[in-house]
Amino acid sequence: MAAKSRQRARGLLVKALYQWQLAGHDYDELIAQYAELAEFARIDQVYFRDMLRRVLDDVEALDTVISRLAVRKLDQLDAVGRGILLLALSELKARPDIPTRVVINEAVELAKRFGAADSFKFVNAVLDKAAKELRERDGASTV
């Protein structure tokens, strides 16, 4: 059950990060809006709040990683794809308790669900490179 509630939280996080990019809402506004949704009761709320805070606080550094590893320029990324990458990169950096394989698989599934036609391939390629850099450098397992 915990895995499902975290999976649902990731879906809402992608929507929140999309909204943040388009409307510029801050952390408190996003939390207030999403907490009102019926779906919010069925997610891992602690994880949602923590990851939203981490992404928003670290967006500049995360964008730098995307810019370095992606074949596309940052301004060419759609808001959904960027949101998925921001979330997954933040997980890779800050959540060693979540296996690399899970981070990448969840991001690919989100890209299939919310992203453009083949965006999952792009997301997978960027995260595969990032995982080698972010997790192996720290001695964390990528399995």
Backbone as numpy.savetxt, mean C-alpha at the origin, in Angstrom:
# Nx Ny Nz CAx CAy CAz Cx Cy Cz
-9.71 -15.39 10.30 -10.54 -14.19 10.30 -9.68 -12.93 10.30
-8.57 -12.96 11.04 -7.69 -11.78 11.11 -7.13 -11.44 9.73
-6.79 -12.48 8.96 -6.24 -12.24 7.62 -7.28 -11.56 6.73
-8.53 -11.99 6.84 -9.61 -11.39 6.04 -9.84 -9.94 6.43
-9.82 -9.65 7.73 -10.07 -8.27 8.16 -8.91 -7.36 7.74
-7.70 -7.90 7.70 -6.56 -7.11 7.23 -6.64 -6.92 5.71
-7.08 -7.96 5.02 -7.25 -7.86 3.57 -8.29 -6.79 3.21
-9.39 -6.78 3.95 -10.42 -5.75 3.73 -9.86 -4.36 4.07
-9.02 -4.28 5.10 -8.40 -3.00 5.47 -7.52 -2.49 4.34
-6.78 -3.39 3.69 -5.94 -2.98 2.56 -6.79 -2.39 1.44
-7.94 -3.01 1.17 -8.83 -2.47 0.14 -9.30 -1.07 0.48
-9.67 -0.85 1.73 -10.09 0.49 2.15 -8.92 1.47 2.15
-7.73 0.99 2.48 -6.56 1.86 2.45 -6.26 2.35 1.04
-6.42 1.49 0.06 -6.20 1.90 -1.32 -7.20 3.01 -1.68
-8.44 2.84 -1.26 -9.45 3.87 -1.53 -9.10 5.17 -0.80
-8.66 5.07 0.44 -8.30 6.26 1.22 -7.09 6.96 0.60
-6.11 6.20 0.15 -4.92 6.80 -0.47 -5.26 7.42 -1.82
-6.19 6.83 -2.52 -6.68 7.41 -3.77 -7.33 8.76 -3.48
-8.20 8.78 -2.49 -8.90 10.00 -2.10 -7.91 11.06 -1.63
-6.92 10.66 -0.85 -5.89 11.58 -0.38 -5.17 12.25 -1.56
-4.85 11.45 -2.58 -4.14 12.00 -3.73 -5.01 12.98 -4.53
-6.29 12.67 -4.66 -7.15 13.51 -5.49 -7.73 14.70 -4.74
-8.06 14.51 -3.46 -8.73 15.58 -2.72 -7.85 16.25 -1.67
-6.73 15.63 -1.36 -5.81 16.23 -0.40 -6.24 16.16 1.05
-7.17 15.26 1.38 -7.60 15.12 2.78 -6.43 14.65 3.64
-6.39 15.12 4.88 -5.33 14.69 5.78 -5.77 13.44 6.55
-4.86 12.96 7.38 -5.09 11.74 8.14 -6.40 11.79 8.92
-6.59 12.84 9.71 -7.78 12.93 10.55 -9.07 12.94 9.74
-9.08 13.67 8.63 -10.27 13.70 7.77 -10.57 12.32 7.19
-9.51 11.64 6.74 -9.71 10.30 6.16 -10.22 9.32 7.21
-9.64 9.34 8.39 -10.09 8.44 9.46 -11.56 8.71 9.79
-11.92 9.97 9.92 -13.30 10.33 10.25 -14.26 9.83 9.17
-13.90 10.02 7.91 -14.77 9.58 6.81 -14.90 8.06 6.75
-13.78 7.37 6.85 -13.82 5.92 6.71 -14.41 5.23 7.93
-14.26 5.83 9.09 -14.84 5.25 10.31 -16.37 5.24 10.25
-16.95 6.10 9.42 -18.41 6.15 9.27 -18.96 5.05 8.36
-18.10 4.44 7.58 -18.56 3.39 6.66 -18.91 2.12 7.42
-19.97 1.47 7.00 -20.36 0.19 7.63 -19.24 -0.84 7.50
-18.55 -0.80 6.40 -17.46 -1.74 6.13 -16.31 -1.60 7.14
-16.16 -0.42 7.72 -15.07 -0.15 8.65 -15.12 -1.08 9.87
-16.30 -1.47 10.26 -16.46 -2.36 11.42 -15.91 -3.76 11.14
-15.75 -4.11 9.87 -15.32 -5.46 9.49 -13.84 -5.54 9.12
-13.10 -4.44 9.34 -11.69 -4.45 8.99 -10.81 -4.43 10.23
-9.53 -4.66 10.03 -8.54 -4.52 11.10 -8.27 -3.02 11.23
-8.97 -2.39 12.16 -8.93 -0.92 12.30 -7.58 -0.42 12.79
-6.95 -1.17 13.67 -5.63 -0.78 14.17 -4.64 -0.76 13.00
-4.68 -1.80 12.19 -3.81 -1.87 11.02 -4.11 -0.72 10.05
-5.38 -0.45 9.78 -5.78 0.62 8.88 -5.21 1.96 9.35
-5.42 2.28 10.60 -4.93 3.55 11.15 -3.40 3.62 11.11
-2.77 2.54 11.51 -1.30 2.50 11.55 -0.71 2.67 10.15
-1.22 1.93 9.18 -0.64 1.99 7.84 -0.96 3.31 7.15
-2.14 3.86 7.39 -2.45 5.16 6.80 -1.48 6.22 7.34
-1.26 6.20 8.63 -0.33 7.14 9.27 1.08 6.94 8.70
1.53 5.69 8.63 2.89 5.41 8.14 3.07 5.91 6.70
2.10 5.62 5.84 2.22 6.03 4.44 2.25 7.55 4.34
1.32 8.22 4.98 1.25 9.68 4.87 2.48 10.36 5.47
3.02 9.79 6.54 4.21 10.36 7.16 5.48 10.12 6.34
5.47 9.08 5.52 6.69 8.65 4.82 6.57 8.76 3.29
5.55 9.48 2.81 5.25 9.47 1.38 6.42 9.94 0.52
7.17 10.90 0.99 8.30 11.40 0.20 9.35 10.31 -0.03
9.71 9.62 1.04 10.70 8.54 0.93 10.15 7.38 0.09
8.87 7.07 0.25 8.26 6.00 -0.53 8.22 6.36 -2.01
7.88 7.60 -2.32 7.89 8.06 -3.71 9.29 7.98 -4.32
10.30 8.24 -3.51 11.69 8.15 -3.98 12.01 6.71 -4.38
11.56 5.75 -3.59 11.77 4.34 -3.91 11.05 3.99 -5.22
9.80 4.43 -5.35 9.04 4.16 -6.58 9.77 4.76 -7.77
10.21 6.00 -7.66 10.89 6.68 -8.76 12.15 5.95 -9.18
12.86 5.42 -8.22 14.12 4.73 -8.50 13.89 3.35 -9.14
12.84 2.67 -8.74 12.65 1.28 -9.17 11.67 1.09 -10.33
10.83 2.07 -10.56 9.79 1.93 -11.59 10.33 2.32 -12.96
9.79 1.69 -13.99 10.17 2.04 -15.36 9.41 3.28 -15.83
8.38 3.66 -15.09 7.60 4.86 -15.41 7.96 5.98 -14.44
7.77 7.20 -14.90 7.97 8.35 -14.02 6.80 8.41 -13.04
7.08 8.94 -11.87 6.07 9.03 -10.81 4.80 9.74 -11.29
4.97 10.82 -12.05 3.79 11.57 -12.51 3.00 10.84 -13.59
3.52 9.71 -14.06 2.79 8.91 -15.05 1.98 7.79 -14.39
2.15 7.63 -13.09 1.40 6.59 -12.38 -0.01 7.08 -12.10
-0.97 6.17 -12.25 -2.33 6.52 -11.85 -2.43 6.47 -10.33
-3.41 7.16 -9.78 -3.54 7.28 -8.33 -3.77 5.93 -7.64
-4.46 5.01 -8.31 -4.69 3.70 -7.71 -3.38 2.92 -7.61
-2.65 2.87 -8.72 -1.38 2.15 -8.72 -0.39 2.73 -7.72
-0.32 4.06 -7.67 0.57 4.70 -6.71 0.15 4.37 -5.28
-1.15 4.41 -5.01 -1.63 4.08 -3.67 -1.28 2.67 -3.25
-1.42 1.73 -4.17 -1.08 0.33 -3.89 0.41 0.21 -3.59
1.23 0.85 -4.42 2.68 0.80 -4.20 3.08 1.46 -2.89
2.49 2.60 -2.57 2.80 3.28 -1.31 2.50 2.38 -0.12
1.34 1.75 -0.15 0.95 0.86 0.94 1.90 -0.33 1.06
2.15 -0.99 -0.05 3.00 -2.19 -0.03 4.44 -1.85 0.36
4.97 -0.76 -0.15 6.33 -0.36 0.22 6.41 -0.03 1.70
5.39 0.60 2.22 5.37 0.91 3.64 5.34 -0.38 4.46
4.58 -1.37 4.01 4.57 -2.67 4.69 5.95 -3.31 4.65
6.59 -3.27 3.48 7.92 -3.87 3.36 8.92 -3.19 4.29
8.82 -1.88 4.41 9.75 -1.12 5.26 9.47 -1.29 6.74
8.21 -1.20 7.12 7.88 -1.03 8.53 7.21 -2.23 9.20
6.85 -3.23 8.43 6.12 -4.36 9.01 6.80 -5.69 8.71
7.96 -5.95 9.33 8.66 -7.22 9.09 7.85 -8.43 9.54
6.80 -8.20 10.34 5.93 -9.30 10.78 5.07 -9.83 9.64
4.95 -9.06 8.57 4.17 -9.50 7.41 5.15 -10.04 6.37
5.04 -11.33 6.03 5.99 -11.92 5.08 5.99 -11.19 3.73
7.15 -11.10 3.14 7.30 -10.43 1.85 6.32 -10.98 0.82
6.22 -12.29 0.77 5.32 -12.95 -0.19 3.89 -12.46 -0.03
3.45 -12.27 1.21 2.09 -11.80 1.50 1.93 -10.36 1.04
2.91 -9.52 1.34 2.84 -8.11 0.92 2.68 -8.02 -0.59
3.53 -8.73 -1.31 3.49 -8.66 -2.78 2.21 -9.26 -3.32
1.81 -10.42 -2.83 0.58 -11.06 -3.32 -0.64 -10.19 -3.08
-0.73 -9.59 -1.90 -1.87 -8.72 -1.58 -1.90 -7.50 -2.50
-0.73 -6.91 -2.76 -0.65 -5.75 -3.64 -1.05 -6.12 -5.07
-0.61 -7.26 -5.54 -0.97 -7.72 -6.89 -2.48 -7.94 -6.97
-3.07 -8.54 -5.95 -4.52 -8.75 -5.95 -5.27 -7.42 -5.94
-4.77 -6.45 -5.17 -5.40 -5.13 -5.16 -5.31 -4.47 -6.53
-4.17 -4.63 -7.19 -4.00 -4.05 -8.53 -4.95 -4.72 -9.52
-5.13 -6.02 -9.39 -6.08 -6.73 -10.27 -7.50 -6.23 -10.02
-7.81 -5.98 -8.77 -9.17 -5.58 -8.37 -9.48 -4.12 -8.69
-8.54 -3.22 -8.40 -8.81 -1.79 -8.51 -8.06 -1.09 -9.64
-6.97 -1.69 -10.10 -6.08 -1.00 -11.04 -6.46 -1.15 -12.50
-5.67 -0.51 -13.32 -5.83 -0.62 -14.78 -5.51 -2.05 -15.21
-5.84 -2.35 -16.45 -5.78 -3.71 -16.98 -4.55 -4.53 -16.57
-3.37 -4.08 -16.89 -2.18 -4.86 -16.57 -1.33 -4.25 -15.47
-1.93 -3.40 -14.65 -1.15 -2.72 -13.62 -0.56 -3.69 -12.61
-1.18 -4.87 -12.46 -0.66 -5.84 -11.50 0.76 -6.28 -11.86
1.06 -6.33 -13.16 2.42 -6.72 -13.60 3.43 -5.67 -13.18
3.06 -4.41 -13.35 3.92 -3.29 -12.96 4.14 -3.29 -11.45
3.05 -3.44 -10.69 3.12 -3.48 -9.23 4.03 -4.62 -8.78
3.86 -5.78 -9.36 4.67 -6.95 -9.02 6.15 -6.68 -9.28
6.47 -6.10 -10.43 7.86 -5.86 -10.80 8.52 -4.87 -9.83
7.83 -3.78 -9.52 8.39 -2.78 -8.61 8.59 -3.37 -7.22
7.60 -4.11 -6.73 7.70 -4.66 -5.38 8.73 -5.77 -5.28
8.90 -6.52 -6.34 9.93 -7.56 -6.34 11.31 -6.93 -6.15
11.58 -5.86 -6.89 12.86 -5.14 -6.74 12.96 -4.52 -5.34
11.89 -3.91 -4.89 11.90 -3.24 -3.59 12.12 -4.24 -2.46
11.51 -5.40 -2.56 11.66 -6.41 -1.51 13.10 -6.85 -1.37
13.77 -7.04 -2.50 15.18 -7.43 -2.45 16.00 -6.35 -1.75
15.70 -5.11 -2.04 16.43 -3.99 -1.46 16.07 -3.75 0.01
14.78 -3.70 0.30 14.32 -3.32 1.65 14.42 -4.45 2.67
14.18 -5.66 2.23 14.15 -6.76 3.20 15.49 -7.48 3.31
16.16 -7.74 2.21 17.43 -8.47 2.30 18.51 -7.62 2.93
18.46 -6.31 2.68 19.44 -5.40 3.26 19.39 -5.46 4.79
18.20 -5.62 5.32 18.03 -5.66 6.77 18.16 -7.07 7.33
18.47 -8.02 6.48 18.61 -9.40 6.91 17.31 -10.12 7.08
16.21 -9.49 6.65 14.90 -10.13 6.76 14.72 -11.12 5.63
13.98 -12.14 5.88 13.70 -13.14 4.86 12.71 -12.62 3.85
12.90 -12.95 2.58 11.95 -12.56 1.56 11.01 -13.69 1.22
11.08 -14.74 1.97 10.20 -15.88 1.70 8.91 -15.75 2.45
